[in-house]
């Protein structure tokens, strides 16, 4: 399985926002959302091959029992079931973050974090034929897991689209629906947050923060001079992470 990056940080969104977690970002995503903040993980080869044993070893030493499988789109990987089972067998709470375009029978997870893609995510390049919204898969995920649904909202018109989607889904838990502003900069985040928060108050949906924007979490980056085969970060108050480049392993120094 190709791991794009593995790092320790705070969960930024949804019901577990603020919880220290180890993130395993798998490479590859067919959706190519125009506002995606992890475009570096789109390519299926953008990372390093890792076994389940190597991933589990990398989880050790972090002061948390929460692990997040993210992407890219983790549900397009054949080996994700084995990895998820191995993580949970070690006693970790596992969240899987997905756009809800694939369903894998028997896949283990403590929380399925589903982020259906609205039309505001359409890529400029129209040669990506992947189905962006699969209501059948969404229904399967909702029925099979403890779940949360997170919508990325860019403008007020998106709210009508969200209402249409929710109307087509069955017996949703109101308190499992989260709306969050589409933004990578603080000014845009705050501007959109005001009207979106008011809408959440009117409807009963939950407003999700995006701590990675609010706290200005560092973007993926590397120290070009630092190359090693293995490293465990033991410092306090730093974002422990190992970023795997295409040709060599590099240390990601992400202090916050």
Steps between C-alpha positions, in 0.01 A plus 500: 500500500635843406513736800532865401569622854463390860488770765376587848276803551156609620187388322379824344139425414180326601397338825859425606641846425788572733581135576870413455518241222745322275410556134582246232455662160473250218595603147253521215163667444280493188296810587748786456291758690588852388543633856682192634772590751685169456553495124845355564324173592297465178751287312483129581881485512550809718651333802676190621392137516440395860385173652245477781784416736693814403194719548424349841860554607476865396194545723693410814624775728221752446291600806164415339281203417337674202601421143357654182519332159472775244610590151473543221213256513581203726202294383652443155783292648474120494713465812307743719291225664804318632658822622181614674458164674863502616468853641185417696647172622772709667232685695493826305183696428488517121336774294484454124458821299332441164303679230252212508559373147588137590367240742721215622317209660638414844727804530557584867471854640389667821387814316429538130552868418321559172549818297275489191629729229273782386506663158728769647779240490488433125850512349576732213632203308191306395687185396452343844192279451480371858152508650511773762175431682378143548183495708496121510845487655410776745198299616716190549758689706236667715331167571822313579696740722498759769535795269521872453425687179707809431412742222750758378301818436637769271201730445135527612372328184673182619246474781220417255711223350568359847128502580427310178759233583381454857140468384602198289675320787317287755455562873799724559606602847477879508786519749732312264484765228777762498542806280835672465623793292717445196809709565874472534560855625374646826324803348285289269441247776363763738284669236332173403479377858265781605217424258557126514480500881168686480368239260604222739311673780189513281514136388655315794798379297836516673757759398840339463813703563804452281782519750761459229391841370427667836833397652690528173631146508810476280457377146687191395867581480841348541848586609686435175826428685354236729487145369478190716377144491305528827426765759272522800423852617504520878459875555204664668300771320592398148309336220674165473505382145680310230434604142588254227613654174510319169865405522612544857372525852510848652421648837202732521564767764159646582528703819190663650 
